[in-house]
Amino acid sequence: MAEKTEGKERVNVKRDWGMQTQSLPKLKPSTFQGRVPRSPATRPMLARVAESLYWMSRYMERAEHVGRIVLVNFNVLMDLGDLAQNMQEKQWLSVMRILRLHTTPEGMQILSQGDRNIGQRVAEFMAFDTRNRSSLINCLTKARENARSIRESISVEMWETLNTLYWAQQADDAKQSLAESPQQILNSAIMGSLLFQGVTDQTLPHGQGWQFIQLAKHLERIEMTCRVIEAKFDILKSQEWALETSLSNIQWMAVLRSCSSIEAFRRRYVGDLDPQRVVAFLIFDKESPRSIRYCVREAQKAVAGIAMAAHPLEIDPLERILGRLDGQLELAETRELNSAGVKMVLEQILENTGEAASAIQRSYFLH
């Protein structure tokens, strides 16, 4: 009896402290079989879906750039006041040159009517003219068509954001709003694109589909930044002797604003906007999300993610192209950016970007 009582008291003490340690029956290994969580094998994405995600993202990014470039040009002409007619025409010509529209029949027709309304004509051509393959409305239309074809692969919030932006630009009074208040209609397109990117990052799983969206966004940004620098640099260098320091600063601020980089540049540098310093910042800066070097690095990350899921044991040709470009930007020196050097660097970057776009088509879409 004493032994039983003592054992019972010992068990009670352990119960009081929540420490009862009765032996559990041994379970067979098969008891938990099938309950251990396993990460499912990554299924390859359909080429059709990947291509639609890619072009949806590129067209959204292009729409943002078109809206910003036209808006910045309106603002800089207001800051500069009444310019000579030929200078105004050069300003709007640079807008057309960025998107390679100055040599198309429609673009040449717009520019040939040299009068005081050239700004309004170019703005309407860039925003709403369906003959212009890169007009704001055409970019949004193509982005929406790609998104609609893969509704099951994007989030509801992404579709609603894009669809709302599209119909806002299709409104009956959109052209009138552009004539009366270009800031309002163009800024809504810019902010709509930024909202779409934020919604995408917060609602879409960061898998292969998201990586294709990131890759497209950064390749488009690289190309557009190169074109902005190329078009503006030639015009500003040719007019440098005729511009006062204050006017020159306004022009170079416009270049930075066209690339959405004015605040980032100001945090890094103070004083006059030296052309070489501006160009070097837009090309080589490692931290600004709009610089070419930063975008190349982000595109590399996206390609690495895609390749890891699609063919983990192979090196993607696209990785080689972007890696080579990243190395060239790493080793380049700012002092090389004289008038001839800028053109050479930009041509090299554009050539590599074109090769990258072709490699994407061959590796992932042509199946």
FIKOLNU-281088 format. One line per 4 residues: number of its first residue (from 0); their letters; for each residue x, y, z of C-alpha. Coordinates in steps of 0.001 Angstrom, whole numbers. Example, Ala and Ser with C-alpha at 12.3 -4.5 7.8 and 13.67 -1.06 7.14 Angstrom:
0) AS) 12300 -4500 7800 ~ 13670 -1060 7140
***
This chain:
0) MAEK) 0 0 0 ~ 2797 2404 824 ~ 4382 1903 -2541 ~ 1096 2504 -4389
4) TEGK) 326 5677 -2404 ~ 3796 7090 -2921 ~ 3594 6471 -6648 ~ 139 8080 -6840
8) ERVN) 1370 11201 -5007 ~ 4316 11490 -7375 ~ 1990 11389 -10393 ~ -255 14057 -8820
12) VKRD) 2702 16388 -8300 ~ 3679 16045 -11897 ~ 112 16763 -12984 ~ 49 19940 -10873
16) WGMQ) 3071 21292 -12710 ~ 1905 20182 -16110 ~ 4822 17784 -16318 ~ 3241 14359 -16418
20) TQSL) 5465 12166 -18564 ~ 3644 8955 -19183 ~ 5188 6861 -21900 ~ 3442 7116 -25252
24) PKLK) 2869 4064 -27379 ~ 5408 3714 -30125 ~ 3912 4497 -33507 ~ 4809 2670 -36639
28) PSTF) 6676 4697 -39274 ~ 3693 4428 -41567 ~ 1405 6251 -39089 ~ 2384 9760 -40380
32) QGRV) 3075 8672 -43914 ~ 1613 11203 -46370 ~ 1358 13986 -43765 ~ 4861 15337 -44126
36) PRSP) 4521 18558 -46212 ~ 6400 18394 -49461 ~ 6929 21255 -51866 ~ 5271 20327 -55135
40) ATRP) 7427 20139 -58228 ~ 7371 23368 -60188 ~ 5366 22940 -63342 ~ 6673 24673 -66441
44) MLAR) 4608 27684 -67442 ~ 2773 27594 -70741 ~ 4567 29603 -73420 ~ 1317 31397 -74248
48) VAES) 831 32529 -70663 ~ 4462 33593 -70245 ~ 4379 35610 -73462 ~ 1149 37380 -72517
52) LYWM) 2502 38278 -69073 ~ 5687 39570 -70657 ~ 3980 41815 -73216 ~ 1342 43002 -70777
56) SRYM) 4135 44284 -68559 ~ 6145 45857 -71409 ~ 3155 47731 -72765 ~ 2204 49027 -69316
60) ERAE) 5736 50284 -68758 ~ 5779 51877 -72219 ~ 2464 53619 -71590 ~ 3904 55151 -68436
64) HVGR) 6969 56417 -70289 ~ 4915 57889 -73136 ~ 2705 59776 -70690 ~ 5669 61053 -68689
68) IVLV) 7715 62157 -71723 ~ 4848 64187 -73198 ~ 3942 65678 -69827 ~ 7532 66695 -69080
72) NFNV) 7819 68329 -72491 ~ 4687 70400 -71852 ~ 6074 71499 -68494 ~ 9547 72392 -69760
76) LMDL) 8095 74561 -72530 ~ 6045 76402 -69925 ~ 9197 76959 -67841 ~ 11192 78179 -70823
80) GDLA) 8501 80615 -71934 ~ 8259 81755 -75552 ~ 10940 79980 -77509 ~ 11866 80472 -81117
84) QNMQ) 9719 78383 -83419 ~ 12603 76148 -84488 ~ 13474 75425 -80839 ~ 9899 74395 -80066
88) EKQW) 9912 72098 -83049 ~ 13170 70509 -81865 ~ 11671 69929 -78428 ~ 8703 68066 -79890
92) LSVM) 10899 66315 -82437 ~ 12857 64838 -79541 ~ 9617 63342 -78193 ~ 9006 61643 -81536
96) RILR) 12624 60494 -81795 ~ 12493 58707 -78459 ~ 9910 56292 -79868 ~ 11391 56248 -83389
100) LHTT) 8297 57919 -84835 ~ 9915 60894 -86547 ~ 10659 58851 -89685 ~ 7240 57194 -90038
104) PEGM) 4798 58672 -92591 ~ 2359 59668 -89839 ~ 5083 61219 -87715 ~ 6555 63158 -90624
108) QILS) 3102 64488 -91456 ~ 2644 65745 -87888 ~ 6040 67457 -87850 ~ 5798 68962 -91325
112) QGDR) 3074 71424 -90276 ~ 5400 73794 -88464 ~ 3216 76224 -86546 ~ 2413 77166 -82967
116) NIGQ) 42 74195 -82563 ~ 2743 71614 -83076 ~ 2742 70741 -79361 ~ -945 69896 -79327
120) RVAE) -675 67844 -82504 ~ 2265 65825 -81210 ~ 546 65312 -77843 ~ -2621 63982 -79477
124) FMAF) -554 61778 -81776 ~ 1367 60350 -78806 ~ -1698 59909 -76611 ~ -4699 58928 -78718
128) DTRN) -3756 58365 -82361 ~ -4403 54708 -83213 ~ -2089 54997 -86246 ~ 779 55396 -83790
132) RSSL) 1791 51897 -82646 ~ 3306 53345 -79461 ~ 559 55790 -78551 ~ -675 55761 -74981
136) INCL) -4062 54316 -75910 ~ -2549 51635 -78150 ~ -168 50537 -75382 ~ -3008 50273 -72881
140) TKAR) -5169 48422 -75404 ~ -2455 45846 -76071 ~ -1707 45475 -72364 ~ -5401 44897 -71671
144) ENAR) -5753 42362 -74491 ~ -2830 40356 -73142 ~ -4212 40539 -69608 ~ -7678 39447 -70721
148) SIRE) -6263 36365 -72454 ~ -4714 35163 -69162 ~ -7265 36303 -66594 ~ -6765 33057 -64684
152) SISV) -3029 33800 -64287 ~ -3272 37319 -62841 ~ -5007 38651 -59754 ~ -8424 40291 -59747
156) EMWE) -6862 43509 -58488 ~ -4432 43598 -61418 ~ -7240 43215 -63931 ~ -9444 45835 -62261
160) TLNT) -6587 48353 -62083 ~ -5662 47900 -65739 ~ -9266 47843 -66928 ~ -10125 51018 -65002
164) LYWA) -7112 52846 -66444 ~ -7984 51724 -69968 ~ -11586 52966 -69811 ~ -10509 56235 -68218
168) QQAD) -8316 56924 -71249 ~ -11133 55833 -73586 ~ -13596 58347 -72162 ~ -15405 60602 -74624
172) DAKQ) -13906 63740 -73130 ~ -10320 62392 -72932 ~ -9094 64311 -75994 ~ -10731 67485 -74761
176) SLAE) -9107 67008 -71365 ~ -5734 66632 -73077 ~ -6212 69969 -74842 ~ -7452 71804 -71758
180) SPQQ) -5385 70147 -69029 ~ -2713 67750 -70330 ~ -1287 67365 -66821 ~ -4468 65726 -65579
184) ILNS) -4934 63128 -68306 ~ -1241 62253 -68674 ~ -570 62111 -64949 ~ -3507 59733 -64508
188) AIMG) -1863 57349 -66975 ~ 1483 57570 -65153 ~ -46 56968 -61733 ~ -2229 54187 -63110
192) SLLF) 853 52329 -64324 ~ 2607 52775 -60984 ~ -502 51539 -59178 ~ -614 48490 -61445
196) QGVT) 3005 47661 -60587 ~ 2331 47995 -56862 ~ -796 45837 -57050 ~ 1128 43234 -59044
200) DQTL) 3876 43021 -56431 ~ 1380 42709 -53568 ~ -1204 40327 -55030 ~ 602 38012 -57455
204) PHGQ) 2722 35097 -56176 ~ 6392 35788 -56859 ~ 6872 32764 -59071 ~ 7615 32355 -62760
208) GWQF) 4769 34621 -63882 ~ 5898 37468 -61659 ~ 9471 37007 -62849 ~ 8397 37391 -66483
212) IQLA) 6593 40609 -65535 ~ 9706 41949 -63803 ~ 11953 40983 -66700 ~ 9724 42763 -69213
216) KHLE) 9408 45881 -67068 ~ 13141 46308 -66631 ~ 14037 45575 -70252 ~ 11504 48175 -71400
220) RIEM) 12862 50657 -68867 ~ 16432 50117 -70080 ~ 15415 50744 -73673 ~ 13330 53835 -72946
224) TCRV) 15997 55386 -70714 ~ 18588 54894 -73468 ~ 16311 56540 -75996 ~ 15542 59502 -73748
228) IEAK) 19241 60161 -73159 ~ 20087 59680 -76821 ~ 17383 62025 -78143 ~ 17848 64767 -75559
232) FDIL) 21634 64668 -75355 ~ 22133 65450 -79049 ~ 19699 68373 -79017 ~ 21021 69881 -75803
236) KSQE) 24667 69570 -76810 ~ 23920 71267 -80143 ~ 22166 74152 -78355 ~ 24544 74375 -75380
240) WALE) 26314 77477 -76675 ~ 22993 79349 -76986 ~ 21535 78434 -73586 ~ 22190 80266 -70338
244) TSLS) 23057 78228 -67276 ~ 19544 78515 -65841 ~ 17939 77414 -69112 ~ 20412 74578 -69481
248) NIQW) 19563 73404 -65959 ~ 15850 73389 -66811 ~ 16553 71241 -69842 ~ 18672 68726 -67956
252) MAVL) 16114 68595 -65155 ~ 13585 67684 -67842 ~ 15820 64788 -68914 ~ 15912 63501 -65337
256) RSCS) 12164 63958 -64937 ~ 11565 62056 -68161 ~ 13333 59149 -66447 ~ 11626 59794 -63081
260) SIEA) 15018 60393 -61458 ~ 15160 64072 -60485 ~ 14816 63509 -56723 ~ 17287 60615 -56692
264) FRRR) 19837 62721 -58569 ~ 19360 65727 -56271 ~ 19999 63571 -53214 ~ 23282 62480 -54722
268) YVGD) 24514 65756 -56243 ~ 24042 69484 -55701 ~ 24783 72500 -57868 ~ 24490 72881 -61602
272) LDPQ) 23349 69930 -63656 ~ 26493 68909 -65459 ~ 25505 66943 -68615 ~ 28159 64286 -68107
276) RVVA) 27138 63782 -64491 ~ 23447 63482 -65399 ~ 24132 60901 -68088 ~ 26511 58954 -65844
280) FLIF) 23880 58838 -63098 ~ 21167 57551 -65435 ~ 23453 54861 -66821 ~ 25760 53723 -64016
284) DKES) 24039 54377 -60679 ~ 23628 51161 -58675 ~ 20766 52240 -56405 ~ 18338 54339 -58445
288) PRSI) 15506 52056 -59657 ~ 15401 53914 -62985 ~ 19077 53717 -63857 ~ 20187 51345 -66594
292) RYCV) 22657 49474 -64426 ~ 20068 48852 -61712 ~ 17556 47588 -64285 ~ 20133 45241 -65805
296) REAQ) 20761 43734 -62360 ~ 17030 43301 -61711 ~ 16515 41730 -65131 ~ 19345 39301 -64304
300) KAVA) 17597 38300 -61083 ~ 14342 37708 -62929 ~ 16045 35565 -65578 ~ 17818 33550 -62885
304) GIAM) 14468 32843 -61221 ~ 12855 31804 -64485 ~ 15778 29598 -65502 ~ 15919 27935 -62083
308) AAHP) 12311 26829 -62482 ~ 12420 25999 -66194 ~ 15844 24364 -66648 ~ 17903 24445 -63429
312) LEID) 20850 22494 -64854 ~ 21443 24747 -67848 ~ 22735 28284 -68272 ~ 20188 30440 -70041
316) PLER) 21529 32369 -73075 ~ 19736 35400 -71713 ~ 21804 35172 -68528 ~ 24974 35367 -70604
320) ILGR) 23778 38452 -72493 ~ 22714 40349 -69382 ~ 25777 39202 -67443 ~ 28053 40488 -70176
324) LDGQ) 26222 43828 -70239 ~ 26394 44108 -66457 ~ 30143 43505 -66558 ~ 30606 46188 -69196
328) LELA) 28674 48708 -67115 ~ 30666 47700 -64032 ~ 33979 48396 -65739 ~ 32967 51510 -67682
332) ETRE) 34341 54884 -66605 ~ 32475 58170 -66396 ~ 35176 60027 -68281 ~ 34313 58012 -71372
336) LNSA) 30992 59848 -71612 ~ 31931 62618 -74003 ~ 29661 63310 -76971 ~ 31000 60364 -78964
340) GVKM) 31286 58109 -75917 ~ 27660 58558 -74871 ~ 26420 57517 -78287 ~ 28677 54461 -78341
344) VLEQ) 27656 53338 -74848 ~ 23951 53760 -75592 ~ 24200 51884 -78882 ~ 25943 49018 -77108
348) ILEN) 23272 48860 -74408 ~ 20442 48956 -76965 ~ 22114 46231 -79002 ~ 22404 43985 -75956
352) TGEA) 18803 44710 -74987 ~ 17659 43723 -78464 ~ 19640 40484 -78232 ~ 18051 39800 -74848
356) ASAI) 14533 40306 -76233 ~ 15286 37905 -79098 ~ 16720 35342 -76676 ~ 13526 35450 -74603
360) QRSY) 11452 34725 -77689 ~ 13629 31760 -78683 ~ 13943 30272 -75196 ~ 10413 30618 -73834
364) FLH) 7804 31759 -76354 ~ 8453 29930 -79638 ~ 7124 26547 -78541
***
